[in-house]
Amino acid sequence: MAGEGAMFKFLRPRLRPQPIDIQAAALWGVAATSAAIYLIQPFNWLKRTFFEKPAESQ
């Protein structure tokens, strides 16, 4: 592609992020998110917020 890597043209070729760097960052993000959900365990809040219908006020 012509525009591929255009964002990082100012960096030397050895310092430009490689696809494996981006993949590793995404993997660490998933791992960190999974760990946070495991530690916090917000399942009751998620259930109340997204899955239960709000009670109709009369």
C-alpha positions as CSV (number, residue, x, y, z in Angstrom):
1,M,0.0,0.0,0.0
2,A,1.2,3.5,-0.7
3,G,0.1,4.9,2.7
4,E,1.3,2.0,4.7
5,G,3.6,3.2,7.5
6,A,3.2,6.9,6.6
7,M,2.5,7.8,10.2
8,F,5.9,6.6,11.2
9,K,8.1,7.9,8.4
10,F,9.8,10.3,10.7
11,L,11.3,7.4,12.7
12,R,14.3,5.4,11.6
13,P,13.4,2.0,10.1
14,R,14.7,0.1,13.2
15,L,12.5,2.2,15.5
16,R,9.3,1.9,13.6
17,P,6.7,-0.4,15.2
18,Q,6.5,-3.8,13.5
19,P,3.3,-5.8,13.1
20,I,4.5,-8.1,15.9
21,D,4.8,-5.1,18.2
22,I,1.2,-4.2,17.5
23,Q,0.1,-7.8,18.0
24,A,1.9,-8.0,21.3
25,A,0.4,-4.7,22.5
26,A,-3.1,-6.0,21.7
27,L,-2.4,-9.3,23.5
28,W,-1.2,-7.5,26.6
29,G,-4.3,-5.3,26.4
30,V,-6.6,-8.3,26.3
31,A,-4.6,-9.9,29.2
32,A,-4.9,-6.8,31.3
33,T,-8.6,-6.4,30.6
34,S,-9.2,-10.1,31.5
35,A,-7.2,-9.8,34.7
36,A,-9.2,-6.6,35.7
37,I,-12.5,-8.3,35.1
38,Y,-11.4,-11.3,37.1
39,L,-10.2,-9.2,40.0
40,I,-13.2,-6.9,40.1
41,Q,-15.9,-9.3,39.0
42,P,-18.5,-6.7,38.1
43,F,-21.1,-9.2,36.9
44,N,-24.0,-8.0,39.0
45,W,-23.5,-4.4,37.8
46,L,-23.2,-5.6,34.2
47,K,-26.4,-7.6,34.6
48,R,-28.3,-4.7,36.1
49,T,-27.0,-2.2,33.6
50,F,-27.3,-4.0,30.3
51,F,-29.6,-7.0,30.7
52,E,-32.4,-6.2,33.1
53,K,-35.3,-4.1,32.0
54,P,-35.8,-1.0,34.1
55,A,-38.8,-1.1,36.4
56,E,-41.6,1.0,35.1
57,S,-42.5,3.9,37.4
58,Q,-46.2,4.6,37.9
